[in-house]
Amino acid sequence: MGQPKYLLLSYDRQAESEGEEDHEETWALCEDADDLFADPGPPTRDLYELLGCAPEGEPLSAALARARTEGSAPLGALTLQSLTKSGTTVGEWYLEDVRVLGDHPCARDASLRDITIEATETDHNPGDHAQRPPLPLVYRLLAVTGEALGTCQDLCRLREEGDEPGEPPLRLLGCSPRGALRAALDAGEEDLGHAKVLRVDSAGHPVQSAAEGEVRAWIPSARGPGLVDLTLDLWSERPPLVAREIWELWGGGRPAQPNHWARCDAEGRRFWLRTALDNHVHGRQDRPPGTTYHLDGHHITDEPGFFCALGEAVNGPGGYFGWGFDALSDCLRGRWGAAGPFALVWHDADVARAGLGTTPHADDRPSTFEELLAFLAEKRVDVRLA
């Protein structure tokens, strides 16, 4: 058998959620995997109708007027609050990137409007669809700012999500089964159970969780006698494509030298931070307040790069000390390797001064160099530019 990259463990969701120890059994060491990595696709947009609306507020009125003349108009994010007769909120449902497509008189009440919208459902909704409140409940419509946009009596999805292309199953290659999995294969059992896949380093130590799913098939492996290839139907998200690169950089264990992350783009650096967090050793005593740390700024060309470099300045190569402002605030409270106040000597600071805050991503503007310095000063970090 060649050098294994993945460890297959039995998986018991209830035992894990209840914090039970030693509930995972090693089922196999696997040389490699096929169809493991995939970037998430764009969110699905659906067509809805807000029935029996009483519009109010400038954003909705303006969007309706524009849609009537231009065919559609952006509205932004929309919250639907379910209200009781007394006005008590009993639930919320969210839509993002809402676009108003048109409106017409409501069939139930000509004084109200039925409004057609296209939108993306958020991941924070409690269910697959907003439940129609039993009368006399209604929905209150709110803009992202909290401004009231009116009320409506019902929400109807006009266009259901189509069948998405089936994703290929995960194949673990060159696996040496053991324990309960070995016994199940020998017995010819078809129900092989739920499992968790971990990426491991060259010493067999876990690097990061890779996937979770159900083992549903196996065949003898061409990689050697006694080995099998396993097929898993996943019910977890697949690691992004950048995970392959990051895991290779951690393949020999935690990096012994700093700045391995520097060769990665911004997405790779964000995943590096996730990997560093998952490998952070908790419980170590913080170095005393007043300690001076040296930040290598030569590769800080973006915000994720700052946090990669800061983690290594505080906790050594592959170290973690926050992946964003909120996480950094938590780390600065102690028990993450350093206790404030402390000094940070920022070498090659001009690299960050030129690069930070200049490349927007998604809907957020990254922090500028000056904003980052102000945040650190507020948190009692004495930054000395070098």
Secondary structure, 3 states (H helix, E strand, C coil): CCCCCEEEEECCHHHHHCCCCCCCCEEEEEEEEECCCCCCCCCCEEEEEEEEEEECCHHHHHHHHHHHHHCCEEEEEEEEEEECCCCCEEEEEEEEEEEEEEEEECCCCCCCEEEEEEEEECCCCCCCCCCCCCCCCEEEEEECCCCEEEEECEEEEEECCCCCCCCCCEEEEEEEECHHHHHHHHHCCCCCCEEEEEEECCCCCEEEEEEEEEEEEEEECCCCCCCEEEEEEECCCCCCCHHHHHHHHCCCCCCCCCCHHHHCCHHHHHHHHHHHHHCCCCCCCCECCCCEEEEECCCCCCHHHHHHHHHHHHHCCCCCCCCCHHHHHHHCCCCCCECCCEEEEEECHHHHHHHCCCCCECCECCCCHHHHHHHHHHCCEEEEEC
